[in-house]
Amino acid sequence: MARFIVRQLPDGQYLLIVDRTNWKFGQTNSNILCLAVVHQGVAIPMLSILLDKKGNSNTDERMPLINRFIELFGVEKIDGYLADRDSSVRNLLAISLKIK
């Protein structure tokens, strides 16, 4: 699905956003970590994983999403990275080193 979405976007670099959301369906909690690209001010979901826990995500859970994006499209397609307050400095540094 991610490849299809990128083919619909103009060629260039993308601002990536990683965010987590928790949905509850009856008694079932779904904790979803999602990577999106920004196009014309809109975040378009590209990749996601279901976290098998409650609460915030960590670097070890975020990096596979970033790495998967890089595997699919290359590090040169990343213009920048945004994340919410749950992101650690270590996470941001690791991504910055990959981008440079």
Order of alpha helices (4+ residues) and beta strands (2+ residues): alpha-beta-beta-beta-alpha-beta-alpha
